[in-house]
């Protein structure tokens, strides 16, 4: 067979795919839950209307009204606990599907026991197709739905209906599990492909730092959001990098850029500073939490971090004998209504020019 029993419940790379694409998965789950909740709410409202309009029994009316109210309650939770829901939408998704399972069973028994399951069969088939979570958890929920439905069927129904229910539940659950695994993996691989394309589009291949496109995306975010406006900016330049390339060759220059990029990435993560490759041997960094003094301290620490790499650069223009950088920094008022990121770059670049004029391998600030 193309897929073993173990593969139906576990996948070797599924955990990593969920981890790498958590944001896309969460967005999908939020969308599915809200759409499904709206559809189920409309269905419950319609069935409740029909039950009153055509004089259905009180049990039917109670079931439809109860689950309409519960569906509306679950739907409202996604807005009341919006922050939590965005981070952990899978919790509300499971609550919703458990609610749907309860409705499917209740609807079957709301009038009489002499009828086969319909809604419950649909549920066990649809859960693995719609629920995007780890396979073993999805299938555990399906098995739970089958087990609970089967229990009520055996307990309260005639043997003829029990046999039909068990056969239908088992077949549709198996079909849902098999198809759900394929649908789930296709979605995950699609999300992953999109993530890789996005990373490649926004990442510099030599340094593995975010590129100029990503820098300006961050800066443009400040137009509509005060919190997204940087409070500080660095502009960095590798000292005499043209001479480095001329002396050691462009291949060595690429290796040098890669080492410095790795150093910048580690430094940025440690100090909560986002560093980008601006172009050539120039880099730019943004931060959202440091004042002018803290920027100066971080700038000096970054200069030392590059010197500590001890990348050999033994030419007359560079008496220190190792690769160094020059750095300009500036702080900005986040609440300034005249937000102009082009001017921010100009001011910070002016500070970088001052550092170069003062002999390079140093940091200078502007306010």
C-alpha positions as CSV (number, residue, x, y, z in Angstrom):
1,X,0.0,0.0,0.0
2,X,1.1,3.6,-0.7
3,X,0.6,4.6,3.0
4,X,1.1,2.5,6.1
5,X,-1.1,2.7,9.2
6,X,1.7,4.5,11.0
7,X,1.9,7.1,8.3
8,X,-1.8,7.8,8.6
9,X,-1.2,9.0,12.2
10,X,2.4,10.3,12.1
11,X,4.6,12.1,9.6
12,X,8.4,12.5,9.8
13,X,8.6,16.1,8.7
14,X,5.1,17.3,9.8
15,X,6.2,18.8,13.1
16,X,8.9,20.9,11.5
17,X,6.5,22.1,8.8
18,X,4.0,23.3,11.4
19,X,6.8,25.0,13.4
20,X,8.2,26.8,10.3
21,X,4.8,27.9,9.0
22,X,3.0,28.6,12.3
23,X,1.9,32.1,11.2
24,X,0.3,30.9,8.0
25,X,-1.3,27.9,9.7
26,X,-2.8,30.2,12.4
27,X,-4.2,32.5,9.7
28,X,-5.8,29.5,8.0
29,X,-7.3,28.2,11.2
30,X,-8.8,31.7,12.1
31,X,-10.3,31.9,8.7
32,X,-11.8,28.4,8.7
33,X,-13.2,28.7,12.2
34,X,-15.0,32.0,11.6
35,X,-16.3,30.9,8.2
36,X,-17.5,27.6,9.6
37,X,-19.0,29.3,12.6
38,X,-21.0,31.7,10.4
39,X,-22.2,28.9,8.1
40,X,-23.3,26.7,11.1
41,X,-24.9,29.7,12.8
42,X,-26.9,30.5,9.6
43,X,-27.9,26.9,9.3
44,X,-29.0,26.7,12.9
45,X,-31.0,29.9,12.6
46,X,-32.7,28.6,9.4
47,X,-33.5,25.2,11.0
48,X,-34.9,27.0,14.1
49,X,-37.1,29.1,11.9
50,X,-38.3,26.1,9.9
51,X,-39.0,24.2,13.2
52,X,-41.2,27.0,14.4
53,X,-42.8,27.8,11.1
54,X,-43.9,24.2,10.4
55,X,-44.6,23.1,14.0
56,X,-41.8,20.8,14.6
57,X,-41.6,19.1,18.1
58,X,-40.2,21.0,21.0
59,X,-37.1,18.8,21.1
60,X,-36.1,19.9,17.6
61,X,-36.7,23.6,18.5
62,X,-34.6,23.3,21.7
63,X,-31.7,21.6,19.8
64,X,-31.5,24.2,17.1
65,X,-31.9,27.2,19.4
66,X,-29.3,25.8,21.9
67,X,-26.7,25.2,19.3
68,X,-27.3,28.5,17.6
69,X,-26.6,30.2,20.9
70,X,-23.5,28.0,21.5
71,X,-22.2,28.7,18.0
72,X,-22.7,32.4,18.5
73,X,-20.9,32.2,21.8
74,X,-17.9,30.4,20.3
75,X,-17.8,32.9,17.5
76,X,-17.8,35.8,19.9
77,X,-14.9,34.3,21.8
78,X,-12.7,34.8,18.8
79,X,-13.2,38.6,19.2
80,X,-13.4,38.9,23.0
81,X,-10.0,37.0,23.3
82,X,-8.6,38.3,20.1
83,X,-5.0,38.4,21.2
84,X,-5.0,34.9,22.6
85,X,-7.0,33.6,19.7
86,X,-4.5,34.9,17.1
87,X,-1.7,33.1,18.9
88,X,-3.5,29.9,19.7
89,X,-6.4,29.6,17.2
90,X,-6.3,25.8,17.3
91,X,-7.8,25.8,20.8
92,X,-11.0,27.5,19.6
93,X,-11.0,25.3,16.5
94,X,-11.2,22.2,18.7
95,X,-13.9,23.7,20.8
96,X,-15.9,24.5,17.7
97,X,-15.6,20.9,16.3
98,X,-16.5,19.4,19.7
99,X,-19.6,21.6,19.6
100,X,-20.3,20.4,16.1
101,X,-20.0,16.7,17.2
102,X,-22.4,17.4,20.0
103,X,-24.9,18.9,17.7
104,X,-24.6,16.1,15.2
105,X,-25.5,13.5,17.8
106,X,-28.2,15.6,19.5
107,X,-29.9,16.3,16.1
108,X,-30.1,12.6,15.5
109,X,-31.9,11.9,18.8
110,X,-34.0,15.1,19.0
111,X,-37.1,13.4,17.5
112,X,-36.7,9.6,17.6
113,X,-34.1,6.9,17.7
114,X,-35.2,5.0,14.6
115,X,-33.1,6.8,12.1
116,X,-29.5,6.6,10.9
117,X,-26.8,9.1,11.6
118,X,-26.4,11.7,8.9
119,X,-24.8,14.7,10.6
120,X,-22.4,12.6,12.6
121,X,-21.2,10.9,9.5
122,X,-20.6,14.2,7.8
123,X,-18.7,15.4,10.9
124,X,-16.2,12.5,11.0
125,X,-15.6,13.0,7.3
126,X,-15.1,16.7,7.4
127,X,-13.0,17.1,10.5
128,X,-9.7,15.8,9.0
129,X,-10.3,17.8,5.8
130,X,-10.8,21.2,7.6
131,X,-8.8,20.9,10.8
132,X,-5.1,21.9,10.1
133,X,-3.2,20.4,13.1
134,X,-0.8,17.6,13.9
135,X,-2.1,14.4,12.2
136,X,-2.3,12.3,15.4
137,X,-4.4,15.0,17.2
138,X,-6.8,15.4,14.3
139,X,-7.3,11.6,14.0
140,X,-7.7,11.3,17.7
141,X,-10.6,13.8,17.5
142,X,-12.1,11.8,14.6
143,X,-11.8,8.5,16.6
144,X,-13.4,10.3,19.6
145,X,-16.3,11.4,17.4
146,X,-16.8,7.9,16.1
147,X,-16.6,6.3,19.5
148,X,-19.1,8.7,21.1
149,X,-21.5,8.4,18.2
150,X,-21.2,4.7,18.2
151,X,-21.8,4.5,22.0
152,X,-25.1,6.4,21.7
153,X,-26.1,4.4,18.7
154,X,-25.5,1.1,20.5
155,X,-27.1,2.3,23.7
156,X,-30.3,3.7,22.3
157,X,-31.0,2.4,18.7
158,X,-32.3,-0.7,17.2
159,X,-29.7,-3.3,16.0
160,X,-30.5,-2.6,12.3
161,X,-29.6,1.1,12.7
162,X,-26.6,0.3,14.9
163,X,-25.1,-1.8,12.1
164,X,-25.7,0.9,9.5
165,X,-24.3,3.6,11.8
166,X,-21.1,1.6,12.6
167,X,-20.5,0.8,9.0
168,X,-21.1,4.4,7.8
169,X,-19.1,6.0,10.6
170,X,-16.1,3.7,10.1
171,X,-16.0,4.0,6.3
172,X,-16.4,7.8,6.3
173,X,-13.9,8.3,9.2
174,X,-11.4,6.2,7.3
175,X,-12.0,8.1,4.1
176,X,-11.7,11.4,5.9
177,X,-8.4,10.3,7.6
178,X,-6.8,9.2,4.3
179,X,-8.0,12.2,2.3
180,X,-7.3,14.6,5.3
181,X,-3.7,13.5,5.5
182,X,-3.1,14.3,1.8
183,X,-5.0,17.6,2.0
184,X,-3.2,18.6,5.2
185,X,0.3,17.9,3.8
186,X,-0.5,19.7,0.5
187,X,-1.6,22.8,2.5
188,X,1.6,22.7,4.6
189,X,3.9,22.3,1.6
190,X,2.1,25.1,-0.1
191,X,2.6,27.4,3.0
192,X,6.2,26.3,3.2
193,X,6.8,27.1,-0.5
194,X,5.3,30.5,-0.1
195,X,7.4,31.1,3.1
196,X,10.6,30.1,1.2
197,X,9.8,32.4,-1.6
198,X,9.1,35.3,0.8
199,X,12.4,34.7,2.6
200,X,14.3,34.6,-0.6
201,X,12.7,37.8,-1.8
202,X,13.4,39.6,1.4
203,X,16.8,38.2,2.3
204,X,20.3,39.0,1.0
205,X,21.9,35.8,-0.3
206,X,25.5,36.7,0.8
207,X,24.9,37.9,4.4
208,X,21.6,36.2,5.1
209,X,20.4,39.5,6.5
210,X,17.1,41.1,5.5
211,X,17.6,43.2,2.3
212,X,16.9,46.7,1.3
213,X,13.4,45.8,0.2
214,X,12.6,44.5,3.7
215,X,14.2,47.6,5.3
216,X,11.9,50.0,3.4
217,X,8.9,47.7,4.2
218,X,9.6,48.3,7.9
219,X,10.1,52.0,7.4
220,X,6.9,52.3,5.5
221,X,5.0,50.6,8.3
222,X,5.7,53.6,10.4
223,X,3.5,55.8,8.2
224,X,0.4,54.2,9.6
225,X,1.6,53.1,13.0
226,X,3.4,55.1,15.7
227,X,4.6,51.9,17.4
228,X,6.3,50.8,14.1
229,X,8.3,54.0,13.8
230,X,12.0,53.4,14.7
231,X,13.4,55.3,17.6
232,X,17.0,54.8,16.4
233,X,18.9,54.0,13.2
234,X,22.5,52.8,12.4
235,X,24.3,53.2,9.1
236,X,27.4,51.0,8.8
237,X,30.1,50.8,6.2
238,X,33.0,48.3,5.9
239,X,36.2,50.3,5.9
240,X,38.2,50.3,2.6
241,X,36.1,47.4,1.3
242,X,37.0,48.1,-2.4
243,X,40.7,47.7,-1.5
244,X,39.9,44.5,0.3
245,X,38.3,43.1,-2.9
246,X,41.1,44.4,-5.0
247,X,43.8,42.8,-2.7
248,X,42.1,39.5,-1.8
249,X,39.7,39.0,-4.7
250,X,35.9,39.1,-4.9
251,X,35.5,35.6,-3.5
252,X,37.2,36.6,-0.3
253,X,35.1,39.7,-0.3
254,X,32.0,37.6,-0.4
255,X,33.3,35.4,2.5
256,X,34.0,38.6,4.5
257,X,30.5,39.9,3.9
258,X,29.1,36.5,5.0
259,X,31.1,36.5,8.3
260,X,30.1,40.1,9.0
261,X,26.5,39.3,8.2
262,X,26.5,36.5,10.7
263,X,28.1,38.7,13.3
264,X,25.4,41.4,12.7
265,X,22.6,38.8,12.9
266,X,23.8,37.6,16.3
267,X,24.4,41.1,17.6
268,X,20.9,42.2,16.4
269,X,19.2,39.3,18.1
270,X,21.0,40.0,21.4
271,X,20.3,43.7,21.4
272,X,16.8,43.7,19.7
273,X,18.1,45.6,16.7
274,X,17.0,44.7,13.2
275,X,20.0,44.9,10.8
276,X,19.7,45.0,7.0
277,X,22.1,44.9,4.1
278,X,21.6,48.3,2.5
279,X,23.7,47.6,-0.6
280,X,27.4,46.8,-1.4
281,X,29.3,47.1,1.8
282,X,26.7,49.3,3.5
283,X,24.3,48.1,6.2
284,X,21.4,49.8,8.0
285,X,19.9,48.9,11.4
286,X,16.6,49.9,13.1
287,X,15.6,49.7,16.7
288,X,12.4,50.6,18.5
289,X,13.5,50.8,22.2
290,X,16.9,52.5,22.7
291,X,17.6,56.2,23.5
292,X,20.5,58.2,22.2
293,X,22.9,57.1,25.0
294,X,22.0,53.4,24.6
295,X,22.4,53.7,20.8
296,X,26.0,55.0,21.3
297,X,26.8,52.2,23.7
298,X,25.4,49.6,21.3
299,X,27.4,51.2,18.4
300,X,30.7,50.9,20.3
301,X,29.9,47.3,21.1
302,X,29.1,46.5,17.5
303,X,32.5,48.0,16.4
304,X,34.3,45.8,18.9
305,X,32.3,42.7,17.7
306,X,33.5,43.2,14.1
307,X,37.1,43.8,15.3
308,X,36.8,40.6,17.3
309,X,36.2,38.6,14.1
310,X,39.9,39.3,13.3
311,X,39.3,39.1,9.5
312,X,42.8,39.7,8.0
313,X,43.1,42.9,6.0
314,X,46.8,43.8,5.7
315,X,47.1,46.7,3.3
316,X,48.7,50.2,3.6
317,X,45.3,51.9,3.7
318,X,44.4,49.8,6.8
319,X,47.1,50.1,9.5
320,X,45.1,48.0,12.0
321,X,45.5,44.9,9.8
322,X,41.9,43.6,10.3
323,X,38.5,44.4,8.9
324,X,36.7,47.2,10.7
325,X,33.6,49.3,10.2
326,X,32.5,52.9,10.5
327,X,29.2,53.6,12.0
328,X,26.7,56.5,12.2
329,X,23.7,56.5,14.5
330,X,20.8,58.8,15.3
331,X,17.8,58.8,17.5
332,X,14.3,59.9,16.5
333,X,11.0,61.0,18.2
334,X,8.5,58.2,17.7
335,X,5.6,60.7,18.2
336,X,6.8,63.2,15.6
337,X,3.9,63.8,13.3
338,X,6.2,64.7,10.4
339,X,7.5,61.2,10.0
340,X,9.9,61.1,7.1
341,X,12.1,58.0,6.9
342,X,14.0,59.3,3.9
343,X,15.2,62.2,6.1
344,X,16.0,59.7,8.9
345,X,18.3,57.9,6.5
346,X,19.9,61.1,5.4
347,X,20.6,62.3,9.0
348,X,22.1,58.9,9.9
349,X,24.1,58.7,6.8
350,X,25.5,62.1,7.7
351,X,26.7,60.7,11.0
352,X,28.3,57.8,9.1
353,X,30.1,60.3,6.8
354,X,31.4,62.1,10.0
355,X,32.8,58.8,11.3
356,X,34.6,58.2,8.0
357,X,36.0,61.8,8.1
358,X,37.3,61.2,11.6
359,X,39.5,58.3,10.5
360,X,37.0,55.3,10.2
361,X,36.8,52.4,12.7
362,X,34.6,54.6,15.0
363,X,31.0,55.6,15.6
364,X,29.5,59.1,15.5
365,X,26.0,60.2,16.4
366,X,23.5,62.7,15.2
367,X,20.5,64.2,16.9
